[in-house]
Amino acid sequence: MRKGPPTMTDADDIAAKTPDEDVKARKARERDELYGLDISGVEWHSAPGTEEHEERVEIAYLPEGAVAMRSSLDPDTVLRYTEAEWRAFVLGARDGEFDLEAAPHNGGLTAE
């Protein structure tokens, strides 16, 4: 017979996680599942009006609303996003969250 204080079971260990730990664990599982997908046969899309020889961003639709994104100049490097991540990005882009400030035409020099 075992004596001493009880040890935590796996269920107790899972229940003891903080909400932040749960989110991190879920995100890690989602990332592992996304990057585990075979995307060799996906259809890549780019913005209408872009030419094959132009540098462009390409996206592919994955299962469960996920999206893969790559540069036409580096097609072997593929980023993958869950549906929630992609939706947040698209909404932020529409709202101007990622707009770049216009570069000054004088090379950044200030007039004296």
N, C-alpha and C positions, 0 to 999 in steps of 0.2 A: 504494500500500500504506500502511496506517495504522501509525504508530509511536507508542510511548508505552505507558503502563500500560493494561491492559484496563479497560473500564468495566463496571459492574454491569448485567446483563440484568434484565428484569422478574422472571424466575424467581429469580435471585440476590437481588433486592430483597425478594421475598416470603419467601424462605427466611431472610433476615436479620432478619425481624421477631421481636420478643420475644413470649412467650406472652401478655402483657398486651395488646400491640398486636393480636395475632390475635383475642383475645376482644373488644376494642373494635371491630375491623373487622367481626366476625361480628354483634355486637349492632347496629351501624349498618345492616348489610344487612337484618337481621330487622326493625328499626324501619321502614326504608324500604319493605320489602315489606308490612308490616302497614298502614302509613298510605297505601299505594298501592292497597289493596283498596277496591272500591266496596261500601259497606255500606248503600246506600240501600234495599235490599229486605230487610234482616235483620229477624228477629222479636225484639222486645225483651221481656224477662221481668223481673218484679219479685217481691219476696217474697210468698208467699201471704198473703192477708188484708189486703193494702194496697188502698186505694181509689184510683180514678183521680185524684181531686182532692187526694190527699195527696202531700207531698214524699216521694220514694223514690229509691233507687238502682235503675237498670235495667241488665241485662246482656244481651248478645247473643253467641251462639256463632259463631265464625268458623272458616274452614278450618284444618286442622292443629292443632286444639285451642286455638287462640288465642281470646281473649275481648275484647269491647268493653264499656266501662262508661260510663254517663252519669248525670246527675242529671235527674229529671223536670222540675225547674225550669229547666234549661239544656240542652235536648236537642241543641243544636248543638255543644256541647263534648263530645267523645267521647275517652276514653282507651282505648288498645289495649294488650293484654298478650299475650306469647307464652304457650304452654302452660306452660313452666317458671316464668315469672314469676307466672302466675295460681295455679299449684299451690303455690308458695312462699307467696303471700299467703293462700290459703285455709288451708293448714296452720298458718301463724302466727296467723291469726285463731282457729282452733280451739284453739290452745295458749294463747290469752290475750295474745299479744305486743302487741296493739293496744288492750287494754282501757284505758279512761280511768279516772283516779282520781276517786272521787266528789267533787263540789264541796261545800264546806262550806255549811251552810244559813244561816250568819250573814253571808254576803257576804264571807267571807275574813278577817273580823276575829278577832283572838285575844282570849280572855277575860282580863281583868286581875284 
